[in-house]
Each structure stands twice: as structure tokens, then as C-alpha cells.
Amino acid sequence: MPENVTHLRSRIQRGITLIESLVAVAVMALGILGILGVQMRTLTDTQTAVRRAQAIRLIEDLGERMKVSPNALANLNGYVTGFSATPSVPDCSNGCNAAQLAAYDVAAWKKTVQENLPLGKASIFLPPAESSLAAGLGRQLGVMVAWRENEREISDSTDKKNFKDNIDATKVRAADGTLSDGAALKCPDDHTCHLQYIPVASRCAPYSPGGVTMHYCPGS
């Protein structure tokens, strides 16, 4: 075989090897990018789960505060507060009455929510079924905690709303897949929310002698 033909074939073979290497590098780069995308999405989902767990613990903390208050059941309206409300902490250095203790618990708890969740805020409300009852006969409160998430960039407003609705735990999904507000109030815009209903401590039991609602609080 002539020497120039052998040399040409050798050059062609070296060129093919280079192309194969480039293809392998490109495939590997795509695989690495895919793994990074999965890792980033997993990290985002993990952060959402951690924030929701924090919200649940904060709601449980409010429930514990109410359990140690012997008159919580008689002062349900004292715990009601909106997202934008910033209650002041009363001076309980010389003791608090039932209304002041409720105000103190709400103010201290909302401050804890703000400190533990990014742009955290909370609303406490009487459930619709409870608000129609006579004063002192309610047995639970609704608590909605809201916070901001690190979210993917979505330019289309409709797609962004659909994405937010699907991760909002306060939404109710109908049989056809549509979502609607399922609480007495809606989650604030640009926030992720967790809704939970907590039973009120029953240390103060209501009774109605002569048609007048009164409360019996053991140890109070």
C-alpha cells in the first residue's frame, strides 16, 4: 500500500476519534446538567417541607400557650388577629387578667412567627361553623401561617398563579381538578400558606344556668 494512502487513513482515524470524544463530552455535560437540575428541584422541595414543618410547630406552640391559660375558652375573640395586625404586648409584670393574657400570647406568638419564617405572618380566626355559635360555646380556632418561598421564575402571571395554587395547602381541589379557597380567608399574594385548626383547652367548661352562659374554670 502506498505510504501516502496509509498516512491519509491514519489522519481520518484520528479525526473520528476526536469526534467520538467530543460527543462523549457533550453527553456527559448534558447528564451533569440534568443531575444538577434534579438536585436543585429536590433542594427547593426540601426547603418547602422544612418551612411547612416549622409552621406546624409554631401552630402547636400557640396551642400549648392556650392550654396553660385556664380562661382561653372564655376569651376566644381575644386570640383573633389578621395578617396585617401587630398586637402590642401588655405589661404583665404585676399579673394579667384573662384578656391581657390572651393579648400577650398572641403578640409574643406572632413575633415568633416573624422571626422564624421568611417574611412570616399569621392570622387567627374563628371557623365559619364556630362563629355562628353563641359567645363562649366555640371549641376551636383556625390558624393560617404564611411565608415566602424561594421560587422558580415564572413570567406568565397565569402560570405563576397555577404553580402557587398547587403548592398552597389551603386550597380545596374539586373533582374536575380545579382549586378554590377552602378557608375563611385566603392566602396572601406571593406567599405560601399552611392552614390548621386547633382545639381550645377545655379547662373552662361553659354551662348555662337560667339561660345565661357562664364558665367554670377549675383552679382559676
Backbone as CSV, one residue per row, in Angstrom:
resi,resn,N_x,N_y,N_z,CA_x,CA_y,CA_z,C_x,C_y,C_z
1,MET,0.852,-1.189,0.000,0.000,0.000,0.000,0.888,1.240,0.000
2,PRO,0.594,2.219,-0.836,1.439,3.405,-0.893,1.447,4.127,0.456
3,GLU,2.543,4.790,0.699,2.734,5.454,2.003,1.750,6.602,2.194
4,ASN,1.443,7.343,1.098,0.528,8.488,1.244,-0.900,8.039,1.588
5,VAL,-1.326,6.862,1.079,-2.658,6.333,1.404,-2.728,5.937,2.873
6,THR,-1.666,5.285,3.351,-1.623,4.891,4.775,-1.667,6.114,5.677
7,HIS,-0.941,7.151,5.293,-0.905,8.374,6.102,-2.283,9.046,6.125
8,LEU,-2.992,9.063,4.963,-4.321,9.666,4.892,-5.310,8.906,5.765
9,ARG,-5.264,7.553,5.705,-6.177,6.748,6.527,-5.926,6.994,8.015
10,SER,-4.662,7.148,8.393,-4.327,7.410,9.793,-4.904,8.737,10.253
11,ARG,-4.831,9.764,9.374,-5.383,11.067,9.724,-6.901,11.002,9.865
12,ILE,-7.585,10.248,9.003,-9.035,10.093,9.091,-9.429,9.408,10.393
13,GLN,-8.683,8.365,10.771,-8.981,7.652,12.006,-8.806,8.552,13.220
14,ARG,-7.759,9.394,13.195,-7.564,10.307,14.314,-8.718,11.311,14.392
15,GLY,-9.240,11.748,13.250,-10.376,12.666,13.243,-11.635,12.036,13.804
16,ILE,-11.883,10.789,13.491,-13.045,10.072,14.018,-12.944,9.925,15.526
17,THR,-11.790,9.627,16.035,-11.587,9.503,17.487,-11.885,10.813,18.190
18,LEU,-11.485,11.925,17.603,-11.749,13.235,18.196,-13.248,13.523,18.247
19,ILE,-13.975,13.205,17.179,-15.433,13.421,17.156,-16.120,12.578,18.231
20,GLU,-15.692,11.332,18.362,-16.271,10.467,19.389,-16.039,11.046,20.776
21,SER,-14.872,11.579,21.007,-14.566,12.177,22.310,-15.446,13.389,22.582
22,LEU,-15.649,14.230,21.545,-16.494,15.412,21.716,-17.941,15.016,22.006
23,VAL,-18.428,13.971,21.308,-19.785,13.502,21.557,-19.913,12.986,22.994
24,ALA,-18.908,12.256,23.444,-18.934,11.729,24.810,-18.938,12.861,25.836
25,VAL,-18.126,13.904,25.593,-18.091,15.050,26.499,-19.443,15.760,26.523
26,ALA,-20.068,15.916,25.335,-21.365,16.587,25.271,-22.434,15.793,26.019
27,VAL,-22.438,14.470,25.839,-23.407,13.626,26.545,-23.190,13.696,28.045
28,MET,-21.945,13.685,28.469,-21.648,13.770,29.901,-22.082,15.113,30.471
29,ALA,-21.852,16.204,29.704,-22.260,17.529,30.167,-23.770,17.611,30.330
30,LEU,-24.499,17.052,29.370,-25.960,17.048,29.476,-26.425,16.242,30.692
31,GLY,-25.770,15.122,30.931,-26.118,14.306,32.098,-25.871,15.045,33.399
32,ILE,-24.728,15.759,33.475,-24.413,16.518,34.689,-25.420,17.635,34.898
33,LEU,-25.796,18.333,33.804,-26.789,19.393,33.924,-28.136,18.844,34.386
34,GLY,-28.500,17.662,33.885,-29.741,17.044,34.334,-29.711,16.706,35.816
35,ILE,-28.584,16.173,36.280,-28.444,15.842,37.700,-28.522,17.100,38.552
36,LEU,-27.876,18.186,38.097,-27.927,19.444,38.840,-29.355,19.978,38.914
37,GLY,-30.105,19.854,37.796,-31.490,20.309,37.810,-32.332,19.546,38.811
38,VAL,-32.132,18.219,38.845,-32.869,17.399,39.809,-32.482,17.768,41.233
39,GLN,-31.186,18.002,41.469,-30.725,18.368,42.806,-31.315,19.702,43.254
40,MET,-31.358,20.678,42.338,-31.907,21.986,42.687,-33.397,21.876,42.995
41,ARG,-34.123,21.081,42.198,-35.553,20.920,42.448,-35.784,20.204,43.771
42,THR,-34.957,19.193,44.055,-35.068,18.483,45.334,-34.796,19.416,46.493
43,LEU,-33.783,20.287,46.338,-33.462,21.246,47.397,-34.625,22.197,47.640
44,THR,-35.262,22.666,46.559,-36.412,23.555,46.704,-37.563,22.862,47.429
45,ASP,-37.852,21.623,47.035,-38.930,20.874,47.689,-38.607,20.621,49.150
46,THR,-37.338,20.349,49.447,-36.932,20.117,50.834,-37.118,21.369,51.666
47,GLN,-36.750,22.534,51.109,-36.930,23.789,51.835,-38.400,24.051,52.105
48,THR,-39.261,23.768,51.125,-40.693,23.952,51.331,-41.195,23.056,52.452
49,ALA,-40.728,21.804,52.483,-41.139,20.872,53.538,-40.652,21.339,54.902
50,VAL,-39.425,21.871,54.958,-38.876,22.360,56.227,-39.690,23.552,56.725
51,ARG,-40.019,24.498,55.823,-40.821,25.658,56.220,-42.195,25.225,56.714
52,ARG,-42.788,24.249,56.033,-44.113,23.793,56.459,-44.037,23.110,57.828
53,ALA,-42.968,22.358,58.063,-42.789,21.733,59.377,-42.618,22.801,60.463
54,GLN,-41.891,23.884,60.139,-41.755,24.982,61.093,-43.110,25.622,61.384
55,ALA,-43.914,25.807,60.339,-45.246,26.395,60.538,-46.105,25.511,61.445
56,ILE,-46.031,24.201,61.242,-46.805,23.280,62.081,-46.357,23.368,63.535
57,ARG,-45.036,23.431,63.752,-44.540,23.540,65.128,-44.972,24.859,65.770
58,LEU,-45.002,25.933,64.984,-45.434,27.221,65.525,-46.916,27.184,65.909
59,ILE,-47.730,26.533,65.098,-49.151,26.415,65.432,-49.328,25.563,66.687
60,GLU,-48.524,24.513,66.811,-48.578,23.701,68.028,-48.162,24.518,69.249
61,ASP,-47.201,25.425,69.058,-46.775,26.302,70.160,-47.927,27.185,70.620
62,LEU,-48.709,27.721,69.655,-49.875,28.520,70.035,-50.871,27.672,70.813
63,GLY,-51.077,26.426,70.360,-51.982,25.546,71.076,-51.526,25.283,72.504
64,GLU,-50.212,25.125,72.704,-49.681,24.905,74.043,-49.862,26.147,74.915
65,ARG,-49.678,27.328,74.312,-49.897,28.561,75.075,-51.341,28.642,75.561
66,MET,-52.266,28.228,74.719,-53.672,28.297,75.102,-54.022,27.242,76.147
67,LYS,-53.321,26.121,76.119,-53.612,25.068,77.092,-53.279,25.497,78.518
68,VAL,-52.228,26.295,78.676,-51.827,26.709,80.029,-52.646,27.906,80.510
69,SER,-53.491,28.454,79.635,-54.367,29.552,80.044,-55.711,28.981,80.456
70,PRO,-56.098,29.091,81.722,-57.342,28.465,82.171,-58.590,29.108,81.581
71,ASN,-58.455,30.343,81.053,-59.625,31.052,80.539,-59.591,31.224,79.031
72,ALA,-58.820,30.400,78.319,-58.709,30.549,76.867,-60.056,30.362,76.189
73,LEU,-60.822,29.386,76.653,-62.113,29.101,76.028,-63.078,30.266,76.184
74,ALA,-62.970,30.998,77.265,-63.873,32.120,77.512,-63.427,33.390,76.791
75,ASN,-62.230,33.363,76.174,-61.703,34.566,75.525,-61.239,34.274,74.108
76,LEU,-62.036,33.489,73.363,-61.635,33.140,72.004,-61.440,34.378,71.131
77,ASN,-62.330,35.350,71.266,-62.216,36.547,70.440,-60.942,37.324,70.718
78,GLY,-60.364,37.125,71.899,-59.119,37.804,72.225,-57.937,37.270,71.443
79,TYR,-58.076,36.074,70.855,-56.996,35.480,70.070,-57.124,35.779,68.578
80,VAL,-58.258,36.302,68.165,-58.481,36.571,66.740,-57.609,37.739,66.281
81,THR,-56.875,37.546,65.201,-55.997,38.594,64.667,-55.777,38.358,63.180
82,GLY,-55.598,39.437,62.420,-55.382,39.338,60.982,-53.909,39.311,60.622
83,PHE,-53.627,39.101,59.322,-52.247,39.058,58.870,-51.527,40.375,59.113
84,SER,-52.219,41.484,58.886,-51.568,42.792,58.985,-51.539,43.356,60.396
85,ALA,-52.262,42.731,61.324,-52.320,43.250,62.694,-51.004,42.998,63.423
86,THR,-50.561,43.987,64.183,-49.356,43.857,65.009,-49.748,44.168,66.445
87,PRO,-50.239,43.189,67.185,-50.705,43.462,68.557,-49.547,43.830,69.472
88,SER,-49.838,44.730,70.398,-48.825,45.148,71.368,-48.828,44.203,72.558
89,VAL,-47.678,44.076,73.194,-47.525,43.185,74.348,-47.901,43.945,75.608
90,PRO,-48.935,43.534,76.319,-49.309,44.239,77.549,-48.293,43.985,78.658
91,ASP,-48.259,44.881,79.618,-47.360,44.742,80.759,-47.997,43.804,81.784
92,CYS,-47.423,42.615,81.882,-47.954,41.620,82.827,-47.010,41.415,84.006
93,SER,-46.196,42.431,84.297,-45.236,42.287,85.391,-45.938,42.107,86.731
94,ASN,-47.140,42.655,86.858,-47.898,42.515,88.104,-49.098,41.595,87.937
95,GLY,-49.027,40.740,86.920,-50.116,39.813,86.660,-51.029,40.306,85.555
96,CYS,-51.695,39.371,84.889,-52.590,39.688,83.780,-53.966,39.097,84.034
97,ASN,-54.980,39.817,83.577,-56.303,39.197,83.570,-56.422,38.336,82.323
98,ALA,-57.578,37.713,82.118,-57.734,36.768,81.013,-57.534,37.438,79.660
99,ALA,-58.101,38.635,79.473,-57.972,39.332,78.192,-56.527,39.746,77.930
100,GLN,-55.827,40.219,78.960,-54.431,40.632,78.796,-53.536,39.429,78.502
101,LEU,-53.830,38.295,79.136,-53.039,37.097,78.881,-53.210,36.631,77.439
102,ALA,-54.427,36.704,76.911,-54.666,36.340,75.514,-53.911,37.281,74.582
103,ALA,-53.960,38.590,74.864,-53.246,39.568,74.042,-51.744,39.344,74.106
104,TYR,-51.251,39.000,75.276,-49.813,38.742,75.432,-49.392,37.516,74.613
105,ASP,-50.169,36.446,74.697,-49.836,35.225,73.958,-49.845,35.464,72.446
106,VAL,-50.850,36.191,71.967,-50.935,36.454,70.525,-49.770,37.304,70.057
107,ALA,-49.449,38.362,70.805,-48.352,39.252,70.410,-47.019,38.521,70.413
108,ALA,-46.747,37.752,71.463,-45.485,37.021,71.553,-45.399,35.950,70.471
109,TRP,-46.526,35.298,70.187,-46.521,34.228,69.183,-46.311,34.784,67.780
110,LYS,-46.983,35.879,67.440,-46.821,36.459,66.112,-45.384,36.954,65.903
111,LYS,-44.771,37.442,66.952,-43.373,37.860,66.863,-42.471,36.650,66.583
112,THR,-42.786,35.509,67.187,-42.027,34.282,66.940,-42.186,33.826,65.494
113,VAL,-43.387,33.948,64.948,-43.625,33.591,63.544,-42.768,34.457,62.622
114,GLN,-42.715,35.754,62.874,-41.928,36.676,62.053,-40.445,36.357,62.120
115,GLU,-39.988,35.898,63.271,-38.557,35.641,63.457,-38.123,34.296,62.896
116,ASN,-39.041,33.357,62.741,-38.660,32.001,62.346,-38.968,31.646,60.898
117,LEU,-39.798,32.436,60.224,-40.134,32.174,58.830,-39.812,33.400,57.990
118,PRO,-39.337,33.220,56.763,-39.034,34.370,55.900,-40.297,35.159,55.557
119,LEU,-40.295,36.439,55.985,-41.471,37.300,55.819,-42.714,36.626,56.381
120,GLY,-42.534,35.941,57.503,-43.633,35.188,58.096,-44.672,36.078,58.739
121,LYS,-45.910,35.668,58.617,-47.020,36.338,59.280,-48.140,35.323,59.477
122,ALA,-49.087,35.665,60.329,-50.109,34.685,60.680,-51.446,35.363,60.912
123,SER,-52.485,34.586,60.752,-53.840,35.034,61.034,-54.545,33.963,61.865
124,ILE,-55.268,34.414,62.882,-56.056,33.516,63.730,-57.515,33.943,63.590
125,PHE,-58.388,33.003,63.300,-59.784,33.356,63.036,-60.715,32.298,63.609
126,LEU,-61.957,32.692,63.786,-62.992,31.756,64.191,-63.505,31.022,62.956
127,PRO,-63.516,29.710,62.944,-64.061,28.981,61.789,-65.516,29.365,61.547
128,PRO,-65.959,29.325,60.297,-67.352,29.702,59.998,-68.368,28.953,60.854
129,ALA,-68.145,27.670,61.085,-69.100,26.892,61.887,-69.096,27.335,63.343
130,GLU,-67.957,27.847,63.819,-67.846,28.268,65.210,-68.369,29.689,65.405
131,SER,-68.185,30.553,64.406,-68.566,31.955,64.560,-70.077,32.133,64.690
132,SER,-70.843,31.151,64.224,-72.308,31.260,64.311,-72.834,30.833,65.677
133,LEU,-71.955,30.266,66.530,-72.389,29.818,67.845,-72.488,31.001,68.804
134,ALA,-73.188,30.787,69.886,-73.288,31.820,70.907,-71.940,32.034,71.560
135,ALA,-71.753,33.208,72.127,-70.475,33.549,72.753,-70.132,32.532,73.835
136,GLY,-68.899,32.062,73.794,-68.415,31.129,74.800,-68.646,29.678,74.473
137,LEU,-69.288,29.375,73.337,-69.578,27.992,73.008,-68.642,27.430,71.939
138,GLY,-67.763,28.250,71.380,-66.816,27.778,70.382,-65.784,26.846,70.982
139,ARG,-65.263,25.948,70.164,-64.324,24.954,70.668,-63.017,24.905,69.887
140,GLN,-62.865,25.691,68.827,-61.629,25.632,68.061,-61.362,26.962,67.367
141,LEU,-60.116,27.112,66.932,-59.678,28.288,66.185,-58.988,27.835,64.906
142,GLY,-59.117,28.639,63.867,-58.367,28.398,62.641,-57.105,29.245,62.646
143,VAL,-55.997,28.654,62.248,-54.713,29.367,62.215,-54.105,29.189,60.832
144,MET,-53.788,30.298,60.169,-53.120,30.245,58.876,-51.783,30.977,58.989
145,VAL,-50.709,30.273,58.695,-49.363,30.841,58.729,-48.876,30.994,57.296
146,ALA,-48.328,32.166,56.973,-47.875,32.469,55.612,-46.396,32.834,55.628
147,TRP,-45.688,32.454,54.563,-44.272,32.799,54.427,-43.903,32.844,52.956
148,ARG,-42.725,33.403,52.662,-42.251,33.487,51.280,-41.300,32.333,50.997
149,GLU,-41.368,31.822,49.771,-40.512,30.726,49.334,-39.535,31.218,48.271
150,ASN,-38.400,30.522,48.149,-37.520,30.718,47.001,-38.116,29.940,45.840
151,GLU,-38.708,30.660,44.898,-39.469,30.014,43.837,-38.788,30.195,42.498
152,ARG,-39.113,29.316,41.585,-38.610,29.456,40.228,-39.251,30.668,39.556
153,GLU,-38.533,31.256,38.641,-39.022,32.439,37.935,-40.079,32.040,36.908
154,ILE,-41.251,32.610,37.039,-42.343,32.361,36.104,-42.836,33.712,35.612
155,SER,-42.646,33.978,34.334,-43.003,35.285,33.787,-44.493,35.414,33.532
156,ASP,-45.139,34.322,33.128,-46.561,34.368,32.823,-47.369,34.375,34.130
157,SER,-48.223,35.374,34.306,-48.966,35.524,35.563,-49.924,34.356,35.801
158,THR,-50.526,33.837,34.732,-51.458,32.710,34.885,-50.723,31.454,35.317
159,ASP,-49.571,31.172,34.682,-48.779,30.003,35.067,-48.270,30.138,36.495
160,LYS,-47.896,31.354,36.867,-47.393,31.568,38.230,-48.499,31.312,39.251
161,LYS,-49.726,31.784,38.952,-50.835,31.543,39.871,-51.139,30.057,39.970
162,ASN,-51.113,29.350,38.842,-51.362,27.903,38.873,-50.314,27.188,39.710
163,PHE,-49.042,27.608,39.560,-47.977,26.992,40.346,-48.183,27.256,41.834
164,LYS,-48.515,28.506,42.190,-48.729,28.845,43.594,-49.915,28.085,44.170
165,ASP,-51.004,27.972,43.393,-52.182,27.282,43.892,-51.897,25.810,44.169
166,ASN,-51.054,25.206,43.352,-50.779,23.777,43.512,-49.904,23.458,44.714
167,ILE,-49.156,24.437,45.234,-48.352,24.183,46.429,-48.985,24.808,47.660
168,ASP,-50.162,25.414,47.497,-50.858,26.054,48.610,-51.710,25.015,49.327
169,ALA,-51.369,24.736,50.577,-52.076,23.703,51.335,-53.448,24.150,51.802
170,THR,-53.822,25.412,51.556,-55.131,25.877,51.987,-56.183,25.738,50.893
171,LYS,-55.774,25.307,49.711,-56.710,25.183,48.592,-57.467,23.860,48.655
172,VAL,-58.673,23.867,48.096,-59.500,22.661,48.015,-59.627,22.282,46.548
173,ARG,-59.301,21.029,46.229,-59.358,20.567,44.841,-60.678,19.855,44.585
174,ALA,-61.389,20.319,43.572,-62.670,19.712,43.204,-62.432,18.466,42.358
175,ALA,-63.524,17.750,42.029,-63.403,16.508,41.258,-62.842,16.756,39.866
176,ASP,-63.094,17.943,39.306,-62.579,18.243,37.972,-61.162,18.799,37.995
177,GLY,-60.554,18.867,39.187,-59.171,19.320,39.300,-58.998,20.789,39.587
178,THR,-60.077,21.564,39.564,-59.964,22.993,39.836,-59.750,23.241,41.327
179,LEU,-59.071,24.352,41.637,-58.759,24.697,43.018,-59.539,25.931,43.432
180,SER,-59.915,25.967,44.701,-60.633,27.127,45.232,-60.198,27.358,46.666
181,ASP,-60.467,28.567,47.186,-60.139,28.880,48.570,-60.993,28.028,49.488
182,GLY,-60.339,27.367,50.437,-61.088,26.475,51.305,-61.179,26.938,52.736
183,ALA,-60.688,28.140,53.020,-60.707,28.630,54.392,-61.564,29.886,54.482
184,ALA,-61.693,30.396,55.709,-62.459,31.617,55.900,-61.716,32.817,55.332
185,LEU,-60.445,32.699,55.077,-59.662,33.752,54.451,-58.695,33.111,53.476
186,LYS,-58.190,33.900,52.527,-57.297,33.361,51.502,-55.857,33.649,51.860
187,CYS,-54.985,32.857,51.269,-53.553,33.034,51.482,-53.111,34.346,50.825
188,PRO,-52.281,35.158,51.482,-51.812,36.410,50.879,-51.057,36.157,49.578
189,ASP,-51.119,37.114,48.680,-50.417,37.001,47.410,-48.921,36.851,47.633
190,ASP,-48.269,36.056,46.765,-46.825,35.832,46.802,-46.364,35.137,48.074
191,HIS,-47.261,34.461,48.748,-46.891,33.714,49.948,-47.337,32.255,49.803
192,THR,-46.679,31.396,50.562,-47.110,30.009,50.724,-47.727,29.887,52.108
193,CYS,-48.811,29.142,52.222,-49.554,29.107,53.489,-49.751,27.687,53.995
194,HIS,-49.931,27.609,55.303,-50.348,26.358,55.939,-51.521,26.676,56.843
195,LEU,-52.589,25.914,56.697,-53.809,26.114,57.483,-54.019,24.932,58.415
196,GLN,-54.378,25.253,59.658,-54.624,24.187,60.627,-55.655,24.682,61.637
197,TYR,-56.487,23.779,62.086,-57.473,24.097,63.122,-57.019,23.461,64.435
198,ILE,-57.059,24.242,65.501,-56.589,23.741,66.788,-57.743,23.754,67.793
199,PRO,-57.868,22.696,68.585,-58.900,22.684,69.629,-58.479,23.599,70.775
200,VAL,-59.454,24.204,71.406,-59.181,25.113,72.523,-59.262,24.324,73.822
201,ALA,-58.340,24.636,74.722,-58.318,23.935,76.002,-59.671,24.067,76.698
202,SER,-60.153,22.952,77.230,-61.488,22.934,77.829,-61.432,22.959,79.350
203,ARG,-60.419,23.622,79.896,-60.360,23.743,81.353,-61.519,24.597,81.857
204,CYS,-61.958,25.533,81.036,-63.133,26.340,81.381,-64.335,25.763,80.637
205,ALA,-65.189,25.073,81.307,-66.335,24.432,80.675,-67.545,25.365,80.734
206,PRO,-68.173,25.632,79.577,-69.356,26.504,79.600,-70.596,25.762,80.100
207,TYR,-71.418,26.462,80.846,-72.717,25.927,81.229,-73.686,27.108,81.307
208,SER,-74.962,26.824,81.231,-75.951,27.898,81.109,-77.040,27.784,82.163
209,PRO,-76.743,28.170,83.394,-77.807,28.163,84.407,-78.769,29.326,84.172
210,GLY,-80.050,29.034,84.085,-81.037,30.083,83.863,-80.924,30.742,82.507
211,GLY,-80.268,30.079,81.523,-80.165,30.634,80.192,-79.016,31.608,80.012
212,VAL,-78.225,31.838,81.055,-77.068,32.744,80.974,-75.799,31.903,80.901
213,THR,-75.006,32.103,79.824,-73.785,31.319,79.646,-72.716,31.779,80.636
214,MET,-72.200,30.815,81.403,-71.117,31.086,82.356,-70.034,30.020,82.134
215,HIS,-68.895,30.225,82.788,-67.786,29.284,82.629,-67.274,28.854,83.992
216,TYR,-67.006,27.580,84.103,-66.414,27.051,85.315,-64.972,26.670,85.002
217,CYS,-64.024,27.313,85.674,-62.618,27.120,85.398,-61.938,26.538,86.633
218,PRO,-61.690,25.220,86.676,-61.033,24.622,87.831,-59.671,25.220,88.067
219,GLY,-59.419,25.626,89.293,-58.104,26.137,89.647,-57.838,27.568,89.240
220,SER,-58.792,28.253,88.614,-58.561,29.635,88.176,-58.930,30.598,89.285
